[in-house]
């Protein structure tokens, strides 16, 4: 449908960002010796990790965007920075890599890298759809990188440089293969491919092979019927292997999102879209799965795994590993297979001076000679048709029928859980048929921007999911307009706003549903675009002052130190109650007595004890089964918990003794216990809470 609105129509206003506004960005580092997952609140798919000396390097998928194959660096496994891409542009001339002649590689570019260090140089192996196995080598992690097209049908692989000098690629789903590679990276060795794990052993893909103390360990992920991370081990690379599950069902309380339902790939506007059914109890691939493991200088082991994280895409988590009977189990003794959302930073020498920081600078004033590292082009750009000039980004328009076919679209990953992205657009150099603005590259896509038809300017907001267009006649005396997108990515929704003075903003279009999908294999990506809908080259748009504000990045007040609060169980909606009988139970919602009010005793590094306002402390007797969570007047008996921040005043309490969680079954009627392994996807298992401050 189409809605015609008048410029004089009174719209609700919101305030712009103040001058010099802080641009605090999400970092997992809590600044108190702990970290909270995810490591990045933006997309980083298919992570693979290595350590070289005192440095850690993480490689990830970039699909169809360029620069391609991103590499991050860290010294403490928590704080990262972007130091390299393996290539600036795809060096294939096929039209699909350039988004030419209605050909594209959405979700089919380069993906699932394996990063390794051997023979004095770095190697990054990956697959390009239709081109086979690729390898990039460099003696310096920052490049330059040399490209080796190894061809062959080997993808989603791991690579092992064995002690005898042989190089092996491990690949395949279900039926796992091992193929020897030529040392000059010219390709696989002929007739060396062998099946090392036959189909029927419940093994998946996304392999990561390691040789540890003479034993071969293969970390992989199975998706049937949902995500699990497995480990297979053998004394020989050729097998036979035994396999166990090393983690499952750890979702950190996030359920699977609705997937886009559509016939075809990058379809025309007007195509019918739908979002799949939403099952808040489903895990699917929301749990932590596919990724690598690494050993620190002190011998500790950690896993860096991804999880499907709603419309953000896939994010990375950091989890401690506990070796049990020769297996690298994720999690902690007493709760193996699960992982804490908040845990202590790895004990790595020489990292005490590291200040919490994000891997990217997201805001951009375009005053430099090059674009910031966070930016990527949607497919190879035509470098003749864009430039940085006069402190602005110029995008010259080229023919396109809609946003997903627009060449030279500049993108960056959205950042959660909530962010507000604003850009200034100068439209004085647009020509007839030109369209320019701020959009979301996704399937389905959306955008808000200016359409020029003759001498007339129209502000348009388009949402492909509902094929909904909102038009607004607009006059821009100085040719400038400010466009904004506010995304709540934990809840998969967003909306656009605009301003004609850079101060007061008005909504345009409605609240839009956001999704993750398996066409582009990426989450939402905000984009600066300019194209011509009339099938010709037109003028150009100028963009300036791209600003990203993360309204929930500062988590310093998420733990209610110094406050009096009630604890509401999300499963029942009822408050925790310190009964006179000495047990911890619940009570009716209207009970606001002292026995439902608590305070925290700060033990440092996020460790707390829970004290009822009547003076008694929560402690655990016995093995933590129902009835073991009790009250005591003795402070030295108080149970010590590690606060697990689930944002928005939601949390869990993990015992430092047992590494399990306090909770209450919503169905049995039993009192509180300490035998919960973690949250379920819907956060209604009885172990996830919300705190409500009590005014004194």
C-alpha positions in Angstrom: 0.0 0.0 0.0 1.0 3.6 -0.4 0.4 6.4 2.0 0.6 10.1 0.8 1.4 12.4 3.7 1.7 16.2 3.8 4.8 18.0 5.0 2.7 20.0 7.4 1.3 16.9 9.1 2.2 17.0 12.8 4.5 14.1 13.7 5.8 13.1 17.1 9.3 14.5 17.6 12.4 13.2 19.3 15.6 14.9 20.2 18.8 14.6 18.3 22.1 13.5 19.7 23.8 16.3 21.7 27.0 17.8 20.4 30.0 15.8 21.5 27.8 12.9 22.5 29.7 9.9 23.9 30.0 7.0 21.5 30.5 4.2 24.1 30.5 0.9 22.2 29.8 -2.6 23.5 32.8 -4.4 24.9 32.6 -7.7 26.7 35.1 -6.4 29.3 33.2 -5.3 32.5 36.2 -3.4 33.8 36.2 -5.4 37.1 38.1 -8.5 36.0 35.1 -10.2 34.4 33.6 -10.3 30.9 30.0 -10.8 29.7 29.1 -12.6 26.4 28.8 -11.9 23.6 32.3 -10.7 22.9 30.9 -8.5 20.2 27.3 -7.4 20.0 27.5 -7.5 16.2 28.0 -10.1 13.6 31.1 -12.2 13.4 30.4 -15.6 11.8 32.4 -18.8 11.7 35.2 -17.8 14.2 38.6 -19.5 14.1 41.2 -18.7 16.7 45.0 -19.1 17.0 47.7 -17.9 19.4 51.1 -16.9 18.1 53.4 -16.1 21.1 51.5 -13.6 23.2 49.1 -12.6 20.5 45.7 -14.1 19.6 44.1 -13.8 16.1 40.5 -14.4 15.2 39.4 -14.9 11.6 35.7 -14.7 10.4 33.4 -14.9 7.5 32.6 -11.9 5.3 30.5 -13.6 2.5 29.9 -11.2 -0.4 31.2 -8.0 1.3 34.6 -6.4 0.8 37.2 -6.0 2.1 37.0 -9.7 2.8 38.1 -12.2 5.4 38.4 -10.1 8.6 41.1 -10.7 11.2 41.0 -9.4 14.7 43.8 -9.2 17.3 43.8 -9.5 21.0 46.2 -10.0 23.9 43.6 -11.0 26.5 40.9 -12.9 24.5 38.3 -10.3 25.6 39.3 -7.0 24.0 39.9 -7.1 20.3 40.8 -4.8 17.4 40.4 -5.2 13.6 44.0 -5.4 12.2 43.5 -6.9 8.7 41.4 -8.1 5.8 42.9 -10.8 3.6 41.9 -9.0 0.4 40.5 -5.6 -0.6 38.4 -6.8 -3.6 37.4 -10.2 -5.0 39.9 -10.8 -7.9 37.4 -12.7 -10.0 36.0 -10.9 -13.1 32.6 -12.7 -13.0 29.7 -10.2 -13.0 28.3 -11.8 -9.9 31.2 -10.6 -7.7 30.5 -7.1 -9.0 26.7 -7.0 -8.7 26.5 -6.5 -12.5 23.9 -7.6 -15.0 21.6 -8.9 -12.4 24.1 -11.4 -11.0 25.1 -11.6 -7.4 26.8 -13.7 -4.7 24.7 -12.9 -1.7 25.6 -15.5 0.9 27.9 -17.2 -1.6 31.1 -15.3 -1.4 33.9 -16.3 0.9 33.1 -18.0 4.2 34.2 -20.3 7.1 37.9 -19.5 7.3 40.7 -21.5 9.0 43.6 -19.4 10.2 46.9 -21.0 10.9 50.6 -20.1 11.6 53.4 -22.3 10.3 56.7 -22.0 8.6 57.1 -18.4 9.7 53.9 -17.1 8.0 50.2 -16.9 8.5 47.7 -18.9 6.4 44.0 -18.2 6.0 42.1 -20.9 4.1 38.5 -20.5 2.9 36.0 -21.3 0.2 34.5 -19.2 -2.6 31.4 -20.7 -4.0 32.0 -21.8 -7.6 35.8 -21.1 -7.3 36.8 -23.7 -4.8 39.4 -23.6 -2.0 41.3 -20.3 -1.5 44.4 -19.6 0.6 45.9 -16.3 1.6 49.5 -16.1 3.0 51.5 -13.4 4.7 54.5 -13.1 7.0 52.7 -10.1 8.6 49.2 -10.4 10.0 48.5 -6.9 8.6 49.5 -8.0 5.1 50.0 -7.7 2.3 48.5 -11.1 1.6 49.2 -13.4 -1.3 46.2 -15.1 -2.9 46.5 -18.8 -3.9 43.5 -20.2 -5.8 43.8 -23.9 -4.9 40.5 -24.9 -6.5 39.1 -28.3 -5.6 35.8 -29.1 -3.8 36.9 -28.5 -0.3 34.9 -26.1 1.9 34.0 -25.4 5.5 37.3 -26.8 6.4 40.0 -27.0 9.1 43.7 -27.3 8.3 46.3 -29.1 10.3 50.1 -28.6 9.8 51.2 -32.0 11.3 54.5 -32.7 13.0 55.9 -34.6 10.0 55.4 -31.6 7.7 52.3 -32.8 6.0 49.3 -30.5 5.6 45.8 -31.8 6.0 42.4 -30.4 5.2 39.5 -31.8 7.1 36.1 -31.2 5.6 32.6 -32.6 4.8 29.2 -32.9 6.7 28.4 -36.2 8.4 30.9 -38.0 6.2 34.2 -36.3 7.3 37.1 -36.3 4.8 40.8 -35.7 5.2 42.8 -34.5 2.1 46.5 -33.7 2.0 47.4 -30.3 0.6 50.5 -29.4 -1.5 53.0 -27.4 0.5 53.2 -24.7 -2.1 49.4 -24.1 -1.8 48.8 -24.9 -5.4 46.0 -27.4 -4.6 45.1 -30.7 -3.0 47.3 -33.7 -3.5 45.7 -36.0 -6.0 44.3 -39.3 -4.7 44.9 -38.5 -1.0 41.3 -37.9 0.0 40.0 -40.4 2.6 36.9 -40.7 4.7 38.0 -40.5 8.4 34.6 -40.5 10.0 31.8 -42.3 8.2 28.2 -41.0 8.0 26.1 -42.4 10.8 28.3 -41.1 13.7 26.1 -37.9 14.3 29.1 -35.7 13.3 28.4 -32.4 11.5 30.5 -29.7 9.8 32.4 -26.6 10.7 35.5 -28.6 11.6 38.5 -27.4 13.7 41.3 -30.0 14.0 44.0 -29.9 16.6 46.9 -32.2 17.7 47.3 -32.0 21.5 49.7 -34.2 23.3 49.9 -36.6 20.4 46.1 -37.0 20.1 44.0 -35.7 17.2 41.0 -33.7 18.3 38.3 -32.6 15.9 35.8 -30.0 17.0 32.7 -29.9 14.8 29.0 -28.9 14.9 25.9 -30.8 14.0 22.6 -29.1 13.1 20.3 -32.2 13.1 17.9 -31.6 14.7 19.5 -28.5 16.3 23.0 -27.1 17.1 25.4 -29.1 19.2 29.2 -28.9 19.4 31.0 -32.2 19.2 34.5 -33.5 19.8 36.0 -36.5 18.0 39.4 -37.9 19.0 41.9 -40.5 17.7 45.5 -41.4 18.0 45.8 -41.3 14.2 44.5 -38.5 11.9 43.0 -41.3 9.8 40.9 -42.7 12.7 39.1 -44.5 14.1 37.5 -41.7 16.1 35.2 -41.7 19.1 32.9 -38.8 19.5 31.1 -37.0 22.4 29.0 -33.8 22.7 31.0 -31.1 24.6 28.3 -28.5 24.7 24.6 -28.2 24.0 21.6 -26.0 24.8 23.6 -23.0 26.0 21.6 -20.2 24.6 22.2 -17.6 27.4 18.4 -17.3 27.4 17.9 -16.4 23.8 15.3 -18.2 21.6 15.5 -18.9 17.9 14.3 -16.0 15.8 11.8 -16.1 12.9 13.5 -16.9 9.6 12.6 -15.1 6.4 10.2 -17.1 4.2 10.4 -16.2 0.5 10.6 -18.0 -2.9 13.8 -17.1 -4.8 16.8 -15.1 -3.8 17.1 -11.3 -4.3 13.6 -10.8 -5.5 11.8 -7.7 -6.9 9.9 -5.3 -4.8 6.3 -6.5 -4.5 7.3 -10.1 -3.8 5.4 -11.7 -1.0 7.5 -12.2 2.1 6.7 -13.9 5.4 8.4 -14.5 8.7 8.5 -18.1 9.9 6.8 -19.2 13.1 8.3 -18.0 16.3 8.9 -20.6 19.0 10.3 -19.0 22.1 11.1 -22.4 23.5 13.2 -23.5 20.5 16.9 -23.6 20.6 17.7 -24.3 16.8 21.1 -22.7 16.2 20.7 -20.1 18.9 22.9 -22.1 21.2 26.7 -21.6 21.1 28.2 -23.9 18.5 30.8 -23.8 15.6 34.2 -22.3 16.4 37.7 -23.0 17.6 39.6 -23.6 20.9 42.9 -22.1 22.0 45.4 -22.6 24.9 46.7 -19.6 26.8 50.3 -19.0 27.9 49.5 -20.5 31.3 48.0 -23.6 29.9 44.3 -22.8 30.3 41.9 -23.5 27.4 39.0 -21.5 26.0 36.5 -21.9 23.2 35.3 -19.1 20.9 32.0 -20.2 19.4 29.3 -18.5 17.5 25.5 -18.4 18.0 22.7 -17.3 15.8 21.7 -14.0 17.5 18.4 -12.9 15.9 18.5 -10.0 13.4 22.1 -9.2 14.4 23.3 -12.3 12.7 25.9 -14.6 14.3 27.9 -13.4 17.3 31.0 -14.8 19.1 31.1 -16.1 22.7 34.1 -16.9 24.9 33.8 -19.9 27.2 36.2 -21.7 29.6 37.1 -25.3 28.9 37.5 -28.0 31.5 39.4 -31.1 30.5 37.6 -34.1 31.7 38.8 -37.7 31.1 40.8 -36.3 28.2 37.9 -34.4 26.6 37.8 -30.6 26.2 34.4 -30.0 27.8 32.9 -26.5 27.6 32.0 -25.0 31.0 33.1 -25.5 34.6 33.4 -28.5 36.9 30.0 -29.3 38.3 28.2 -27.9 35.2 30.0 -29.3 32.1 28.5 -28.6 28.7 27.1 -25.2 29.7 28.9 -21.9 29.9 28.6 -18.8 32.1 27.5 -15.6 30.3 29.7 -13.7 32.8 33.0 -15.2 33.9 36.5 -14.1 34.9 38.8 -12.8 32.2 41.6 -15.3 31.2 44.7 -15.1 33.5 47.2 -13.9 30.8 50.4 -12.3 31.9 51.1 -8.7 30.9 47.4 -7.8 30.2 46.5 -5.8 33.3 47.1 -2.5 31.4 44.5 -3.3 28.8 41.5 -0.9 29.0 38.1 -2.1 27.8 37.6 -1.3 24.1 35.6 -2.2 21.1 37.1 -3.7 17.9 35.8 -0.9 15.7 35.2 2.8 15.6 31.7 2.9 14.2 31.0 6.6 13.8 32.5 8.2 10.8 32.9 11.9 9.8 34.5 11.0 6.4 37.3 13.5 7.0 40.1 11.0 6.5 41.8 9.8 3.3 40.4 6.3 3.7 37.3 4.7 5.1 37.3 3.3 8.6 37.9 -0.4 9.0 34.3 -1.1 10.0 33.0 -0.3 6.5 32.5 -2.9 3.8 31.1 -2.6 0.3 28.1 -4.7 -0.7 30.0 -6.7 -3.5 32.9 -5.3 -5.4 32.4 -1.5 -5.9 33.0 0.5 -9.1 35.8 2.6 -7.6 35.3 5.2 -10.3 31.9 6.0 -8.9 32.7 7.0 -5.3 35.2 9.2 -3.5 36.0 10.9 -0.2 36.0 14.6 -0.9 35.7 17.7 1.3 35.1 15.7 4.4 32.2 13.9 2.8 31.4 10.6 1.1 30.3 10.9 -2.5 28.3 8.1 -4.1 27.5 8.5 -7.8 24.2 6.8 -8.8 24.1 3.8 -11.1 21.1 1.9 -12.5 19.3 -0.3 -10.1 15.7 -1.4 -9.6 15.9 -1.6 -5.8 18.4 -1.3 -2.9 19.6 -4.9 -3.1 20.8 -4.4 -6.7 22.4 -1.0 -6.0 26.1 -1.0 -6.7 28.6 0.9 -4.4 26.4 0.5 -1.4 28.6 1.0 1.7 27.6 -1.1 4.7 28.5 -1.9 8.3 27.1 -4.4 10.7 24.4 -3.3 13.1 25.4 -3.2 16.8 23.1 -4.4 19.6 21.3 -4.7 21.8 19.9 -1.3 20.9 21.5 1.4 18.7 20.6 4.7 17.1 22.3 5.4 13.8 22.1 8.8 12.2 23.6 10.2 9.0 23.5 13.6 7.2 22.6 13.5 3.5 23.2 16.3 1.0 20.9 15.8 -2.1 21.7 19.0 -4.1 23.6 17.0 -6.8 20.9 14.3 -7.4 19.4 14.1 -10.8 16.1 12.8 -12.2 15.4 9.2 -11.1 18.1 9.2 -8.3 17.4 7.6 -5.0 19.7 8.0 -2.0 19.5 7.4 1.7 20.0 5.1 4.7 18.9 1.4 4.4 19.0 -2.0 5.9 20.7 -4.6 3.6 18.8 -7.7 4.5 16.2 -10.1 3.0 13.7 -8.4 3.1 15.3 -5.0 3.0 14.1 -1.5 4.0 15.3 2.1 3.6 14.5 5.7 4.1 15.8 8.4 1.7 15.2 11.0 -1.0 13.7 10.3 -4.4 14.2 12.9 -7.1 11.7 13.1 -9.9 12.2 16.0 -12.2 12.7 18.9 -9.8 10.6 17.4 -7.1 12.0 15.8 -3.9 10.1 13.1 -2.1 11.0 11.6 1.3 10.3 7.9 1.0 10.3 5.0 3.5 10.1 1.5 2.1 9.7 -1.8 3.8 10.0 -4.8 1.6 8.5 -7.3 4.1 5.0 -5.7 3.8 5.7 -4.0 0.4 4.9 -0.8 2.3 5.8 2.6 1.0 5.3 5.9 2.9 5.9 9.1 0.9 6.2 12.6 2.2 6.5 15.8 0.1 9.5 17.7 1.4 11.3 20.9 0.9 15.0 21.2 1.8 16.2 24.8 1.4 19.9 23.9 1.9 19.6 20.5 0.4 20.3 18.6 3.6 18.3 16.0 5.5 19.2 13.8 8.5 18.1 10.2 8.4 18.1 7.8 11.4 17.4 4.2 12.1 16.7 2.9 15.6 17.1 -0.8 16.0 16.1 -3.0 18.9 17.9 -6.1 17.7 17.2 -8.3 20.8 13.5 -8.0 19.9 14.0 -7.9 16.1 12.3 -4.5 15.4 13.3 -1.1 14.2 12.1 2.1 12.6 13.3 5.2 10.6 13.2 8.9 11.5 14.2 12.1 9.7 15.1 15.7 10.5 15.4 18.8 8.4 17.4 20.7 10.9 19.6 18.0 12.5 17.9 18.6 15.9 14.3 17.5 15.9 13.5 14.1 14.5 10.2 12.7 13.2 9.2 9.1 12.5 8.5 8.0 9.0 7.0 4.6 8.3 6.0 2.2 11.0 7.8 -0.2 13.3 9.4 -2.9 11.1 10.1 -6.6 11.9 13.7 -7.6 11.5 14.9 -11.1 10.8 17.9 -13.3 10.2 17.9 -15.4 7.0 19.9 -18.0 5.0 20.0 -16.1 1.7 22.7 -13.6 2.4 23.7 -15.5 5.5 24.1 -12.1 7.3 22.2 -10.2 9.8 21.0 -6.6 9.4 23.5 -4.2 7.8 23.0 -0.5 7.8 23.9 1.0 4.4 24.6 4.3 2.7 23.2 4.0 -0.9 22.6 5.9 -4.0 21.1 4.5 -7.2 19.0 5.6 -10.3 15.6 3.9 -10.7 15.3 5.1 -14.3 18.1 2.8 -15.6 20.9 5.3 -16.1 23.8 7.0 -14.4 22.6 10.1 -12.6 24.1 12.5 -10.2 25.6 11.9 -6.8 24.7 12.0 -3.1 27.0 13.3 -0.3 27.0 11.7 3.2 28.5 13.2 6.3 28.5 12.7 10.1 27.6 9.1 10.4 27.0 8.5 14.1 26.2 5.3 16.1 24.9 5.7 19.6 24.6 2.5 21.7 22.2 3.2 24.5 22.8 0.0 26.4 26.6 -0.3 26.0 27.3 1.2 29.4 26.5 -1.7 31.8 28.1 -0.2 34.9 24.8 0.2 36.7 23.3 -3.1 35.7 24.2 -4.8 39.1 22.1 -3.1 41.8 24.9 -2.3 44.3 23.7 -0.2 47.2 20.0 -0.6 46.3 17.1 -2.4 47.9 15.2 -4.5 45.5 12.8 -7.3 45.0 13.6 -10.4 42.9 10.9 -11.4 40.4 11.1 -14.9 38.9 10.5 -14.5 35.1 8.9 -18.0 35.0 6.1 -17.2 37.5 6.1 -13.4 37.8 6.2 -13.9 41.6 8.7 -12.3 44.0 11.3 -14.3 45.9 10.4 -14.7 49.6 12.7 -15.3 52.6 10.2 -17.3 54.6 10.2 -17.2 58.4 10.5 -21.0 58.3 14.0 -20.6 56.8 13.5 -21.6 53.2 13.5 -19.5 50.1 10.2 -19.7 48.3 7.9 -17.2 46.5 4.8 -15.3 47.5 1.9 -13.4 45.9 2.8 -10.5 43.6 1.4 -7.8 46.0 3.6 -8.8 48.9 6.1 -6.0 49.4 7.1 -6.9 52.9 10.7 -6.9 54.2 10.9 -10.6 53.5 10.7 -9.9 49.7 13.3 -7.2 49.8 17.1 -7.9 49.3 20.4 -6.2 49.1 23.8 -7.3 47.7 27.0 -7.8 49.6 29.7 -6.9 47.2 32.6 -9.4 47.2 34.4 -7.8 44.2 34.7 -8.9 40.5 30.9 -9.3 40.2 30.8 -11.7 43.1 27.9 -11.0 45.5 26.1 -12.4 48.5 22.3 -12.0 48.9 20.9 -10.5 52.1 17.3 -10.2 53.0 16.3 -6.8 54.5 15.5 -8.6 57.8 19.3 -9.3 58.2 19.4 -13.0 57.1 21.6 -14.2 54.3 20.9 -16.8 51.6 23.1 -19.9 51.9 23.0 -23.4 50.5 23.1 -26.5 52.6 23.7 -30.0 51.2 23.8 -30.6 47.4 21.6 -27.8 46.3 18.4 -29.7 45.7 15.0 -28.2 46.6 14.9 -27.2 50.2 18.7 -26.7 50.4 18.5 -23.0 49.7 18.0 -21.5 53.1 18.4 -18.4 55.3 21.1 -17.8 58.0 22.1 -15.0 60.3 25.7 -16.0 60.0 27.4 -13.8 57.3 30.3 -16.2 56.9 27.9 -18.9 55.7 26.4 -16.7 52.9 26.6 -18.3 49.5 28.8 -16.4 47.1 27.3 -15.9 43.6 28.7 -14.6 40.4 26.2 -12.1 39.0 25.1 -13.1 35.4 24.0 -9.9 33.6 21.2 -10.6 31.1 20.6 -6.9 30.5 17.4 -4.9 31.2 17.6 -5.7 34.9 17.4 -9.5 34.2 20.0 -11.8 35.7 21.0 -15.2 37.0 23.0 -16.1 40.1 25.7 -18.7 39.7 27.2 -20.4 42.8 30.9 -20.0 42.9 31.1 -23.4 44.7 29.0 -25.6 42.3 28.8 -23.4 39.1 25.1 -24.1 39.0 22.3 -21.6 39.3 19.7 -20.7 41.9 16.1 -21.1 40.7 12.6 -22.4 41.4 10.6 -24.7 39.3 7.5 -22.9 37.9 5.4 -26.1 38.0 6.3 -28.4 40.9 5.6 -26.2 43.9 9.1 -27.0 45.4 11.1 -24.3 47.1 14.2 -22.7 45.6 17.2 -25.0 44.7 20.7 -24.6 43.4 20.6 -27.4 40.8 19.7 -25.4 37.6 22.3 -25.8 34.8 21.4 -22.6 33.0 18.6 -20.8 31.3 16.2 -22.1 28.7 15.6 -20.2 25.5 12.5 -18.5 26.8 14.0 -17.6 30.2 11.1 -19.4 32.0 12.8 -22.4 33.5 12.7 -20.6 36.9 16.4 -19.5 37.1 16.2 -16.1 35.4 15.1 -13.1 37.4 14.3 -9.4 37.1 15.2 -7.0 39.9 12.9 -4.1 40.9 14.2 -1.3 43.0 12.3 -0.6 46.2 12.1 3.1 47.1 13.1 3.6 50.7 
